[in-house]
Amino acid sequence: MEVWGRWWNGSWGRMARRDIWLLSDGRLWRVRGRLGGDDGQEVSYDFPDERAARSMVDRMKKTSAGTWRDLTEAIRQESNRRRTH
């Protein structure tokens, strides 16, 4: 699945960190959320369209503390850099 969006709540640490991904394979849209670091607890939700998936992203951000940062462009740039090297 391709990453269409990536957000982080700006907090460090196992208890405070939250991450959200918006993914799609062209048919299915998936929202993945993680509480904690790399080994944190994850949830995922599947949706038939982008609008419904983005609505879930918004709900997840509103219900979690922190100053949410959109990392989507940074992730795309890093992905493009890796492909060209």
N, C-alpha and C positions, 0 to 999 in steps of 0.2 A: 504494500500500500504506500502511496505517496503522501508526504506530509504537506498539508495545506495550511496548517496553523500550529503555532507552538507558543505557550504562555508559561510564565513562572511568577510566583507570588513575591519574589524578591527576598524571601527568607531563607536562611541557612539552617541546617540542623535537622536531625531526624524527626523531631516532633512538629516543627513549624513549616517545613518546606512543602509546597504544593506545585505540581506540574500538570499541564493539560496539553494534549495533542489533538489535532483535528486531522483525520486521515481519510483517504478515499482511494478506491481502486477503479473508479469510473462508474461503478454501479452502486456500491454500498458506501455509506459514510459512517465512520467510527469516531467516537470521542473517547479518548483514554485519559484517565486521571490517575495521579499517583500522590500518595501521602508519604512523605519521608524521602530519603535519598534513593540511590539505585536499587536498594533491596527493600524499598518501601511497599506498602500495600497498594494494589492497583485495582481499578474498576474500569470497565469499558461498556459502552452503549452503542448499538448499531441503529442507523436511521436510513430511510429510503431516499432522503434528499438533503442537500446542503443546508437549506433553511432550518430544518428541524435540528440538525446537528449543531449548527451555530447557536441556536436557541439554548441547547443544553450547555454549550461552552459558557454562554452568558450566565446561566443559572449557577453553574459550578463556581465561576469567579465571584459572583455576588454572595455566595454562602461561605466563602473562605476568606480568612483574614489576609492582609498583606497589601502591598502596592503592586498590582499586577503589571507585568512587563511583557510586551509582545516581542517574542524572539524569532518570529517567522522569517523576517528578512535576513537576519544574521545566520539562521540555519540554512537558508537557500544559498547565501553567498559561500558559506563553508562547503556545502555540497558541490557547488559549481567549481570551487577552487580545487577540490579533491579530484573532480573529473578531468580537469585540465592538466593535472600533474601526474 
